[in-house]
Amino acid sequence: MTQASKFWDKHAVKYAASPIKDKAAYEYTLERTRSYLKPADHALEIGSGTGSTALLLAGDVARFTGTDISPEMTRIAREKADVEGVENLQFQVRTAVQAAQDAAGMDVVMGFNIFHLTENLEGILKTISGNLKPGALLITKTPCLGEPSIGLMRFAFAAMIPVMRLVGMAPFVRRLSFQELEAMITSAGFQIIETGSHPKMSRYIVARRA
């Protein structure tokens, strides 16, 4: 078990019970994402956590696979799916690297609030792109803690995150800017077709495999 999986296993129950901080932004993300989904699609979510978003979107596609590095997060997600009786949804314990390899045959790959927590993001995006057919979609929402437009907050994050990691209160966190994230996605072989910031420091991106 990796350090990251141990961290999220430890926090899984509390995470599952936590309310959504910005419900309006979350609902907006769901609405925009649904507008791209088709009933025949096969969808993959990287970093599905305790499955809340997957459960809400599974009804919009033919098949939905949620993946997460944390066995405990995945256990909770499976329990939720069983309770709700969602039959076209499965959850698997997979690292981001493994999930990127699973992108083969998918019509849509999603990653919400996960890419800033992912090491070697450039390589993962290239693996996703290399496994997707032309026209397939990548839909992401990523907190960009190094984004200049958030002002002095980015300096606070720069100071706080290393300390929090040192005492075990935070996992690996990459401080991206909107420009850096979008450049990684386009360099991996995607064409960006929609962007937005909901909330201000998070970048919502829809990109098509070229």
Backbone bond lengths (Angstrom), bond angles and torsions (degrees), N, CA, C in turn:
res aa  C-N    CA-C-N  psi(-1)  N-CA   C-N-CA  omega(-1)  CA-C   N-CA-C  phi
1 M - - - 1.459 - - 1.528 109.31 -
2 T 1.341 116.76 132.52 1.455 121.16 -177.72 1.517 111.11 -79.70
3 Q 1.336 115.31 166.92 1.458 120.44 177.89 1.527 110.78 -60.43
4 A 1.336 116.19 -39.43 1.461 119.70 -179.85 1.518 111.83 -65.17
5 S 1.332 117.50 -42.71 1.463 119.64 -179.58 1.525 110.81 -65.97
6 K 1.330 117.03 -37.77 1.466 120.28 176.69 1.530 110.89 -62.74
7 F 1.323 116.38 -42.29 1.461 120.51 179.79 1.522 110.47 -59.48
8 W 1.337 116.90 -49.56 1.460 119.93 -176.09 1.522 112.35 -73.95
9 D 1.327 117.98 -30.29 1.469 119.65 172.81 1.532 110.16 -59.85
10 K 1.312 115.49 -43.37 1.466 121.07 -178.00 1.527 111.88 -63.38
11 H 1.324 117.01 -33.62 1.453 121.40 -174.98 1.533 113.32 -102.14
12 A 1.322 118.48 4.73 1.464 121.69 -171.46 1.524 113.19 -61.36
13 V 1.327 117.31 -48.25 1.469 120.17 -176.35 1.531 110.75 -63.75
14 K 1.329 116.61 -44.70 1.468 120.26 178.51 1.521 110.73 -64.66
15 Y 1.329 116.24 -39.87 1.470 121.09 179.28 1.523 110.44 -61.63
16 A 1.329 116.28 -43.72 1.458 120.83 -178.22 1.524 111.81 -63.40
17 A 1.331 116.35 -31.33 1.469 121.07 -177.54 1.524 113.04 -87.65
18 S 1.323 117.43 -10.19 1.466 120.90 -175.98 1.525 111.09 -74.51
19 P 1.335 117.79 135.38 1.468 120.25 177.06 1.521 110.95 -73.58
20 I 1.313 116.07 157.26 1.464 121.03 175.60 1.521 108.86 -67.91
21 K 1.322 117.09 128.50 1.469 120.99 -173.56 1.526 112.54 -71.59
22 D 1.316 117.31 -41.29 1.462 120.94 -179.22 1.524 107.25 -126.63
23 K 1.315 115.63 87.66 1.460 120.14 -173.59 1.525 112.05 -64.93
24 A 1.320 117.27 -36.28 1.463 120.51 -179.55 1.531 110.47 -62.29
25 A 1.338 116.69 -44.44 1.462 120.61 178.58 1.524 110.87 -65.40
26 Y 1.332 116.58 -39.05 1.466 120.83 179.16 1.526 110.76 -64.10
27 E 1.327 116.94 -45.11 1.461 120.91 179.19 1.524 111.04 -63.96
28 Y 1.319 116.70 -36.95 1.465 120.14 177.73 1.527 110.51 -63.18
29 T 1.340 115.56 -43.64 1.466 120.06 178.26 1.522 110.89 -60.52
30 L 1.322 117.44 -44.00 1.463 120.61 178.24 1.525 111.28 -61.51
31 E 1.322 116.40 -43.99 1.466 120.64 -178.72 1.523 111.62 -61.67
32 R 1.336 115.99 -47.08 1.467 119.05 -179.56 1.532 111.05 -66.26
33 T 1.324 116.70 -38.75 1.463 119.96 -179.86 1.521 110.77 -65.84
34 R 1.317 117.27 -44.22 1.471 120.84 178.90 1.525 111.91 -58.33
35 S 1.320 116.64 -32.24 1.466 119.91 -177.40 1.528 112.21 -65.44
36 Y 1.339 116.93 -17.75 1.461 121.04 179.83 1.534 112.91 -100.07
37 L 1.312 117.88 -11.91 1.463 120.98 -175.05 1.518 111.04 -85.93
38 K 1.339 115.44 145.70 1.463 121.78 179.77 1.524 109.30 -122.30
39 P 1.336 117.06 150.76 1.467 120.17 -176.60 1.522 114.78 -58.09
40 A 1.331 118.17 -26.87 1.463 120.60 -178.61 1.530 113.35 -91.78
41 D 1.330 117.70 -0.47 1.467 121.15 -174.61 1.524 112.75 -69.38
42 H 1.326 113.92 148.74 1.463 122.75 166.30 1.525 105.88 -107.20
43 A 1.329 116.65 122.06 1.465 121.51 -173.63 1.520 111.31 -118.11
44 L 1.318 115.20 146.57 1.465 123.14 178.45 1.520 108.32 -127.08
45 E 1.329 116.60 131.41 1.467 120.62 173.77 1.520 109.25 -113.42
46 I 1.317 116.40 126.15 1.457 122.87 174.77 1.526 107.91 -93.53
47 G 1.321 116.78 126.48 1.455 120.24 -178.18 1.514 112.00 76.38
48 S 1.324 116.52 52.25 1.470 120.76 -175.16 1.520 112.91 -78.37
49 G 1.326 118.68 -8.46 1.455 121.22 175.18 1.513 112.42 58.82
50 T 1.325 116.16 -130.49 1.467 120.47 -179.38 1.527 112.05 -91.35
51 G 1.323 116.94 13.05 1.461 121.15 166.48 1.509 117.84 87.47
52 S 1.313 118.81 5.52 1.467 120.23 -174.78 1.527 112.82 -60.21
53 T 1.326 117.27 -47.79 1.462 120.41 -178.85 1.521 111.09 -69.94
54 A 1.312 117.01 -40.70 1.464 120.54 178.43 1.522 111.27 -58.58
55 L 1.324 117.03 -41.77 1.462 121.00 179.88 1.521 111.62 -63.68
56 L 1.320 117.03 -34.30 1.456 120.66 -179.58 1.524 112.82 -76.80
57 L 1.326 117.59 -27.28 1.466 121.05 -176.02 1.522 114.10 -100.62
58 A 1.313 117.29 -15.38 1.470 120.06 -175.00 1.524 112.54 -59.13
59 G 1.322 117.18 -33.02 1.459 120.48 -179.12 1.513 114.10 -70.01
60 D 1.334 117.12 -10.29 1.465 120.98 -179.12 1.520 113.13 -93.98
61 V 1.336 117.62 -2.74 1.468 121.54 -178.20 1.529 109.59 -134.28
62 A 1.340 115.15 170.76 1.464 119.94 179.00 1.518 111.77 -76.63
63 R 1.328 115.70 -39.38 1.460 120.06 -177.84 1.520 108.94 -146.65
64 F 1.330 115.65 137.33 1.464 120.72 -178.24 1.525 108.23 -131.69
65 T 1.342 115.46 128.07 1.461 121.19 176.40 1.522 108.71 -117.77
66 G 1.321 116.21 121.38 1.456 121.70 175.60 1.513 109.85 -102.22
67 T 1.319 117.32 136.22 1.468 121.49 -179.90 1.520 110.02 -127.74
68 D 1.323 115.13 145.93 1.464 119.55 177.42 1.521 109.42 -154.16
69 I 1.322 115.65 150.43 1.463 121.29 -178.85 1.529 112.19 -73.77
70 S 1.323 116.93 -18.31 1.466 121.92 -173.78 1.530 112.38 -96.80
71 P 1.322 118.43 117.34 1.462 120.49 175.07 1.524 113.19 -59.76
72 E 1.327 117.19 -35.63 1.460 119.92 -178.76 1.525 111.39 -72.00
73 M 1.320 117.13 -41.45 1.460 120.36 174.21 1.531 109.89 -58.25
74 T 1.320 115.83 -44.30 1.459 121.00 -178.31 1.524 111.33 -65.54
75 R 1.310 116.82 -38.32 1.477 120.07 177.62 1.528 110.43 -60.30
76 I 1.318 116.57 -44.84 1.458 120.70 179.65 1.527 110.42 -64.00
77 A 1.323 116.57 -42.19 1.462 120.64 178.89 1.525 111.36 -61.09
78 R 1.325 116.99 -43.05 1.463 120.15 178.94 1.519 111.56 -63.49
79 E 1.321 116.70 -39.41 1.464 120.43 178.00 1.531 110.69 -61.82
80 K 1.328 116.60 -42.70 1.462 120.46 178.05 1.526 111.09 -61.23
81 A 1.332 116.51 -44.75 1.467 120.65 -179.21 1.525 110.87 -63.55
82 D 1.325 116.72 -39.08 1.471 120.82 178.54 1.522 110.67 -64.52
83 V 1.329 116.69 -44.35 1.462 121.02 -179.50 1.529 110.83 -62.00
84 E 1.336 116.61 -40.93 1.459 120.62 -177.65 1.527 112.78 -85.06
85 G 1.330 117.12 -8.17 1.453 120.80 177.18 1.514 114.20 66.57
86 V 1.325 117.11 35.63 1.473 121.40 179.41 1.524 108.34 -84.72
87 E 1.315 117.04 112.94 1.459 120.99 -170.32 1.524 114.21 -92.37
88 N 1.328 118.18 -19.07 1.466 120.00 -177.60 1.525 112.37 -96.51
89 L 1.327 116.07 16.32 1.465 122.06 -174.88 1.521 110.27 -122.88
90 Q 1.330 116.22 131.21 1.457 121.15 174.28 1.521 109.65 -131.65
91 F 1.319 115.62 150.94 1.462 121.30 178.24 1.520 109.35 -120.95
92 Q 1.337 115.84 136.82 1.457 121.91 -178.03 1.521 110.14 -130.87
93 V 1.331 115.65 147.02 1.468 120.72 173.16 1.525 107.67 -84.81
94 R 1.321 115.46 110.54 1.469 121.32 -177.95 1.524 108.71 -145.37
95 T 1.317 116.86 141.95 1.459 120.15 170.44 1.526 108.26 -72.51
96 A 1.325 116.06 166.91 1.462 119.60 178.16 1.525 110.92 -62.39
97 V 1.321 116.77 -35.72 1.470 120.69 178.08 1.521 110.30 -64.51
98 Q 1.324 117.02 -45.62 1.462 120.72 178.75 1.523 111.26 -64.83
99 A 1.322 116.69 -42.07 1.458 120.50 179.80 1.524 111.19 -63.72
100 A 1.325 116.98 -37.42 1.467 120.22 177.40 1.522 110.97 -60.70
101 Q 1.314 116.91 -35.87 1.456 120.90 176.95 1.520 111.64 -70.04
102 D 1.335 116.84 -27.06 1.461 122.02 179.24 1.522 112.70 -75.38
103 A 1.328 117.51 -3.75 1.462 121.07 -176.94 1.530 112.76 -67.31
104 A 1.317 117.28 -16.92 1.462 120.40 179.46 1.526 110.28 -57.20
105 G 1.325 116.29 128.76 1.450 121.57 178.90 1.517 114.70 86.49
106 M 1.325 118.04 -5.50 1.454 121.28 -179.86 1.535 110.88 -84.68
107 D 1.323 114.93 150.59 1.461 120.66 175.01 1.526 111.39 -94.15
108 V 1.335 115.96 -27.47 1.456 121.77 -178.56 1.527 108.96 -141.91
109 V 1.326 116.47 132.76 1.465 122.03 171.27 1.525 107.14 -117.67
110 M 1.333 116.28 130.66 1.455 121.38 -178.49 1.529 110.81 -120.03
111 G 1.308 114.98 151.09 1.464 120.62 174.36 1.516 109.22 -151.34
112 F 1.323 117.17 103.84 1.458 121.49 -176.65 1.527 110.37 -107.98
113 N 1.323 115.37 120.07 1.479 121.62 177.89 1.525 111.86 57.69
114 I 1.326 116.11 40.68 1.467 120.67 -178.02 1.519 112.92 -129.16
115 F 1.322 119.57 -33.97 1.462 120.19 -170.10 1.528 112.81 -66.93
116 H 1.324 119.02 -27.85 1.467 120.35 177.05 1.530 111.21 -74.09
117 L 1.322 117.26 -12.25 1.462 122.40 178.04 1.525 111.95 -99.55
118 T 1.322 116.37 7.44 1.463 121.95 -170.59 1.521 111.02 -110.05
119 E 1.322 116.27 123.70 1.460 120.46 174.34 1.529 109.61 -77.65
120 N 1.325 116.29 152.88 1.466 122.42 -177.22 1.524 111.49 53.07
121 L 1.322 116.27 48.46 1.457 120.89 -179.37 1.526 111.71 -60.76
122 E 1.325 116.75 -38.32 1.467 119.41 179.51 1.532 110.78 -57.44
123 G 1.333 116.64 -45.95 1.456 120.84 -179.35 1.517 112.08 -66.07
124 I 1.323 117.15 -38.64 1.464 121.21 179.57 1.527 110.68 -64.86
125 L 1.333 116.87 -44.18 1.466 120.02 178.29 1.535 111.66 -62.16
126 K 1.320 116.84 -39.08 1.466 120.00 178.15 1.523 111.31 -67.56
127 T 1.330 116.87 -36.34 1.466 120.05 177.13 1.525 110.69 -65.98
128 I 1.329 116.71 -43.58 1.470 120.01 176.78 1.519 109.92 -58.44
129 S 1.319 115.92 -50.57 1.462 121.03 -179.08 1.532 111.78 -58.84
130 G 1.329 116.02 -42.14 1.462 120.02 -178.48 1.509 113.47 -66.70
131 N 1.335 117.18 -22.48 1.460 121.08 -179.27 1.519 113.94 -96.40
132 L 1.334 117.38 -14.28 1.453 120.50 -178.65 1.521 111.61 -88.74
133 K 1.314 115.83 148.45 1.461 120.74 174.31 1.533 108.77 -78.99
134 P 1.327 118.06 153.94 1.463 120.34 176.81 1.525 110.70 -55.57
135 G 1.322 115.57 136.77 1.453 120.85 -179.42 1.516 114.28 95.64
136 A 1.322 117.37 -17.42 1.462 120.61 177.42 1.535 109.57 -67.95
137 L 1.325 116.12 156.85 1.456 120.86 -172.35 1.523 113.53 -109.92
138 L 1.320 115.05 147.01 1.452 124.06 168.16 1.527 106.69 -116.22
139 I 1.334 117.12 121.72 1.459 121.81 -178.90 1.523 107.94 -122.30
140 T 1.311 116.74 120.81 1.460 120.75 -174.05 1.521 111.55 -137.05
141 K 1.320 114.00 155.22 1.460 121.86 168.92 1.515 106.58 -138.34
142 T 1.334 116.46 122.05 1.459 120.70 -169.65 1.520 111.67 -134.91
143 P 1.320 118.92 120.73 1.464 119.91 171.00 1.525 110.27 -60.68
144 C 1.322 116.41 126.41 1.462 120.99 -178.40 1.528 107.87 -111.95
145 L 1.321 115.16 91.43 1.462 121.15 -171.14 1.520 113.22 -79.08
146 G 1.328 116.60 -5.30 1.457 120.06 175.42 1.516 112.63 -108.01
147 E 1.322 117.24 13.86 1.465 122.33 -176.79 1.532 111.32 -72.10
148 P 1.340 117.90 122.30 1.468 120.41 -178.67 1.523 114.40 -57.36
149 S 1.334 117.97 -30.51 1.461 120.29 -175.55 1.529 113.42 -69.23
150 I 1.336 117.87 -13.71 1.473 119.01 177.98 1.523 111.47 -86.84
151 G 1.336 115.88 0.97 1.456 120.66 172.65 1.519 114.29 71.90
152 L 1.341 115.32 -139.70 1.457 120.95 -173.59 1.533 112.84 -67.20
153 M 1.321 116.85 -16.72 1.464 119.64 -179.96 1.523 111.88 -58.27
154 R 1.342 116.17 -32.37 1.470 117.92 -177.96 1.522 111.56 -65.90
155 F 1.340 117.16 -29.79 1.467 120.26 177.63 1.536 110.39 -74.81
156 A 1.327 115.82 -33.90 1.469 119.60 176.36 1.527 110.18 -64.61
157 F 1.331 116.55 -43.01 1.464 120.17 177.66 1.521 111.07 -62.40
158 A 1.328 116.02 -40.48 1.460 120.61 -179.73 1.523 111.50 -60.91
159 A 1.335 116.49 -34.93 1.457 120.57 -179.75 1.521 112.44 -81.60
160 M 1.331 117.21 -36.52 1.463 121.73 -172.74 1.525 113.94 -79.28
161 I 1.323 116.78 -41.00 1.462 119.92 -170.21 1.533 112.75 -61.20
162 P 1.348 120.06 -46.61 1.470 118.93 178.88 1.529 113.01 -59.23
163 V 1.323 116.49 -38.42 1.467 120.46 179.38 1.523 110.13 -66.72
164 M 1.320 117.15 -44.17 1.462 121.47 179.98 1.527 111.52 -64.18
165 R 1.326 116.17 -37.21 1.467 119.23 176.77 1.528 110.99 -66.38
166 L 1.317 116.06 -38.02 1.459 121.16 -177.81 1.520 111.92 -62.27
167 V 1.328 116.98 -34.87 1.468 120.80 -178.39 1.530 111.90 -99.46
168 G 1.330 116.90 11.21 1.459 120.86 174.93 1.512 115.05 78.60
169 M 1.333 118.10 18.37 1.459 121.15 -178.52 1.514 113.29 -98.08
170 A 1.325 117.52 -0.75 1.464 120.78 179.32 1.521 109.40 -149.71
171 P 1.334 116.86 148.24 1.458 120.66 174.59 1.531 109.95 -84.94
172 F 1.322 117.18 -172.11 1.465 120.82 171.68 1.530 108.43 -58.58
173 V 1.330 116.53 132.87 1.462 121.55 177.71 1.523 108.47 -135.43
174 R 1.313 115.72 128.12 1.467 120.68 176.98 1.530 108.83 -102.21
175 R 1.314 116.64 129.90 1.469 121.59 -178.91 1.528 109.05 -91.95
176 L 1.313 115.16 97.37 1.457 122.32 -177.88 1.524 110.77 -98.28
177 S 1.323 115.94 157.67 1.461 121.66 166.33 1.529 107.51 -105.37
178 F 1.324 116.83 164.49 1.464 120.04 176.74 1.528 110.23 -56.49
179 Q 1.333 115.65 -44.87 1.464 120.41 -176.55 1.522 111.33 -63.47
180 E 1.329 116.80 -42.29 1.470 120.33 179.71 1.530 111.40 -63.44
181 L 1.324 115.93 -44.44 1.454 119.68 -179.40 1.521 111.71 -64.01
182 E 1.309 116.50 -45.30 1.464 120.13 -179.55 1.529 111.27 -65.66
183 A 1.327 116.93 -36.54 1.466 120.09 177.70 1.524 111.19 -64.53
184 M 1.340 117.42 -39.73 1.465 120.66 176.92 1.526 111.24 -61.33
185 I 1.325 115.73 -42.52 1.461 120.30 -177.46 1.525 111.03 -67.03
186 T 1.320 117.26 -45.06 1.464 119.09 179.41 1.525 111.24 -68.69
187 S 1.326 117.77 -36.11 1.463 120.95 178.32 1.523 112.12 -65.16
188 A 1.318 116.14 -26.19 1.464 120.72 179.81 1.526 112.28 -78.26
189 G 1.333 117.61 -9.41 1.459 119.96 177.74 1.516 114.71 111.35
190 F 1.331 116.79 20.29 1.460 121.18 179.24 1.529 110.67 -108.58
191 Q 1.323 114.71 153.32 1.463 121.94 172.02 1.525 107.74 -109.27
192 I 1.317 117.58 119.10 1.457 121.07 -178.59 1.526 109.83 -75.58
193 I 1.343 115.42 128.63 1.460 119.74 -177.45 1.527 112.90 -116.52
194 E 1.324 117.52 -12.05 1.470 120.21 175.83 1.522 109.48 -156.95
195 T 1.318 116.01 140.91 1.469 121.21 172.55 1.527 108.60 -138.43
196 G 1.301 115.35 158.49 1.456 121.48 175.85 1.515 109.41 -167.92
197 S 1.317 116.94 166.10 1.460 121.46 179.37 1.517 109.33 -127.92
198 H 1.308 115.46 98.66 1.464 122.19 -174.73 1.524 108.83 -142.78
199 P 1.343 118.58 95.30 1.466 129.22 2.48 1.525 111.79 -77.01
200 K 1.329 115.58 -169.35 1.461 121.16 -168.61 1.516 113.79 -56.74
201 M 1.340 118.60 -40.07 1.460 120.01 -174.27 1.529 113.64 -89.79
202 S 1.332 117.36 -2.33 1.466 120.71 -179.48 1.519 110.24 -104.59
203 R 1.327 116.06 134.29 1.456 121.18 -178.91 1.532 109.87 -103.39
204 Y 1.323 115.36 116.49 1.458 122.28 174.51 1.520 107.49 -91.31
205 I 1.330 116.82 126.52 1.456 121.78 -175.74 1.525 109.78 -134.82
206 V 1.332 115.52 131.61 1.458 121.56 168.97 1.525 106.42 -115.82
207 A 1.323 115.93 126.12 1.464 120.67 -176.94 1.531 108.96 -133.68
208 R 1.316 114.93 145.56 1.464 121.22 -179.58 1.531 110.07 -108.05
209 R 1.306 116.10 135.48 1.479 121.10 176.12 1.518 108.41 -64.26
210 A 1.333 116.26 119.55 1.464 121.38 -176.81 1.524 111.10 -69.57
